[in-house]
Each structure stands twice: as C-alpha cells, then as structure tokens.
Amino acid sequence: MIISLTGFVALLLLAFVGLPLGFAMMFVGFVGLIVVRGLDPALESVSQQILSLALNANFVTLPLFILMGVFVFRAALAEDIYEAAQAWLGNKRGGVAMATVAACGGFAAISGSSAATAATMAKVSIPPMRRYKYNEGFAAGTVAAGGTMGILIPPSAALIVYGILTEESIGDLFIAGIIPGILTVFLYIAVIWLVAKFRPKMAPRADKASWNIRWKTLSKVWAVIALFFLIIGGISFGVFTPTEGGGIGAVGALIFALARRKMSWKILFYSLAEAAETSAMIFTIVFGALILNNFVNIAEMPNAIIDFIKALSMSPINVIFVILLIYILLGTVIEGLAMIFLTVPIFVPLVEAMGFNLVWFGIVMVMVVEISLITPPIGLNVFVIKSIMPDVPLASIFRGIAPFFVADILRLALVVFFPAIALWLPGLLS
C-alpha cells in the first residue's frame, strides 16, 4: 500500500511539473514494477501489455469514432443542427439557449468529444445569443454545460476508453448512455426555462420561425439522425460490432462532407492528421494507464482499499458517495479524461467487489467527469469558451454555469438511486 501511494504522489508531482500524463503513468508504473518484481519481469510485463492492447480489436474503435467526429466537423453539420433547433425552440423565452442545448445534444451524438462539441457550438450559437441580448455569462455557461454531453451521449470517447480499461462491452456502455444523455438535455432545458421565467432579461425570446422554415430545417438534419440511428441501432441489435460501427460512421461522415462539398484532398489530409494526432495522444495515455494499473494490482492497493472500507463498516452506497465526492474534488484540479485513467485502476476493483454493475458505474463516472469539465478552477470547457469569448470574465462564465451544475447534481443523484435509468435499455436489447 505504501509503495502504491508513493507512486501516486510521484505521478501527481510529474503531472504538475508538466510531464505528459501518459509518459508520467508509464514511468511510475514501470519503476513501480521494477521495485515490486524486478527489472526483467517489469520489462516483460510492460511489453506484453502494450502488445496485447495493440492487438485488441476494440482498440481500433476509438480512432474510427475520432475520425468520424473530425469529418462531421468538416462537413459543417453543426450549423444545420443548430438552425433546426432554433427554428423549433427559438421563439420561446430562453429559446435560443434551449436550442443551443438541443443542438449540443445532437452534435454530441455524432462527435464523441466534449471540447469539440463546446468549441463548435460556441461558434454557431454565441452570435445569435448576443444578437438577442442574452446575458453573456449565461450564454457562455449554456454552451460550456451543453458541451459536456459530448462524452456521455454515444458514441463517446470516454466510454470507449472506460470499456477498454475495464473490458466491459463498449456496445452496452453506448446503449446505457442514451437515456442519461436525453435526461441531461431535458434537465438543461428545464434550467433555462426557470432562469428565463425568473430573470427574463437574461434570456429573451427570439423571432418566431414559420412552419415552412421549421420543416425545411428538419430536412437538413436527416443525415445526422440517420447516421446516429444507423450506428447505435446497428450496435444495439448486433448487426455489427462497435468497431465496425466506428468504420461505418467514419465513412458515412466522409460521404456527407463530400456531398456538401466541404471536402478536398487537402482537407482530407489535415482531417486524417488531426484524427491520428488525437488518437496517438489518447493511446499514449491508455498504455500508461494499463502499466500503472498492473503496478497497482501487483502492489495490492485495491485489496488494501477494500479491506480498509470493510474495516469502516460502510454500506456499499455510502462507499459510492465517497468515490463520487473524490471525483468531484479531483475535478477541481485534474482534467476529466485524465481522471478516468488515474482512478479506474483503483475504484473499479472496489466497485466490482461490492457487487455494483460496472456498466452502471461507467455511466456514473462519466457523468461526474462531465461535472469536472465545468468545475472551477480547471473546467476545461470553460476555458474553451473563454478562448472564443475573451471579453467575458471567467467569473461571469462560472456564474452562468451554476444553474446547470445544480441540474448535474440532480441528474447524478437520479442515476445513482435509480440505476435502471442507465441499465434498462441495455437489458431490454440484450
């Protein structure tokens, strides 16, 4: 236990001095294995783990969905999604903000990235909200919070990583994220309705679109709807695997980009390079996480934590509350995806030993990671929005996020106390 704790302290120090997280985890895990087992067994263990993961078919899923997200961005589908949402919701008080949340949910369904969803939707939705004189902090907070859905609504890079690390079904994780994702959209819209009701100047009405325009905008987003249902439906009913779904999604997004004349050889090259760079960064962290995971298991840290929890005589649900509190605290200083890599080796064995469903815990964990994306002082999505709206103070953005933070806590409590919200659909389709 002492060796493991020393390793984690060293890991945090290396991360804070600027060493990339993947290399920091590799270094700590490798040195820890040398201390526990010796040099030769450590070298053999590390090489076998990297080779085993590289040959894992699920490993291909992540870059394919990343490539799909890049092609979707290049196809400029976000504009059409937002235009349709605004046509149907914009005339209500707070309607433009509601449209932003709905569009974030729609874009998340074909993106898989929180930062990409926030950045893309900010460029599309902030100008209309400024035009209708929305409170700028609330407008920025709406986009920052809406962008977090990128890592929950499938296909989700965070759920893919969790599935790879825990060897849980990526298909089940995707399906389990659908209802919590829809719940998020409705809760955020409810928050906007309440804000607009009690602070009408913060979220005015927009112009009412005619029915002709409404139906016309819907005709532009059929591609997004078709692509989402093709991928998720195919995975849900066993027509193809998540890996094959990623390939189909990438090809489908490329076809849309070509059809919309948004693709050229130069853009294709940059798209492939962008997807490769993002995949390489994540894979480096995955390799490091697996090496660290092996060290932690060999050092018996999970068993020591389980014994400690048993000694406290805490009920399993109270242990979950402690874990969630730790995640919320970590989220104030550590970026969301990094938390998944750092904590899965510690918490998943504990959660499994207490008899909880790991698919459910994966959804709960991603939801807490979502909260970390809008939690000060780090709040990755907040800084993404800040880079697009440099004239808006950070304090104003965080004030605008506050109502959505309350909605996130409510949503988290619902899924914790009612696991069927996440598990009903996978059980129905299994």
Secondary structure, DSSP 8 states (H G I E B T S, - for coil): -HHHHHHHHHHHHHHHTT--HHHHHHHHHHHHHHHHH-HHHHHHHHHHHHHHHHT-GGGGHHHHHHHHHHHHHHTTHHHHHHHHHHHHHTTSTTHHHHHHHHHHHHHHTTT--HHHHHHHHHHHHHHHHHHTT--HHHHHHHHHHHHGGGGTSSS-HHHHHHHHHHT--HHHHHHHTHHHHHHHHHHHHHHHHHHHHH-GGGS-------HHHHHHHHHHSHHHHHHHHHHHHHHHTTSS-HHHHHHHHHHHHHHHHHHTT---HHHHHHHHHHHHHHHHHHHHHHHHHHHHHHHHHHTTHHHHHHHHHHHHT--HHHHHHHHHHHHHHHTTTS-HHHHHHHHHHHHHHHHHHTT--HHHHHHHHHHHHHHHTTSTTT-HHHHHHHHH-TTS-HHHHHHHHHHHHHHHHHHHHHHHH-THHHHHHHHHH-
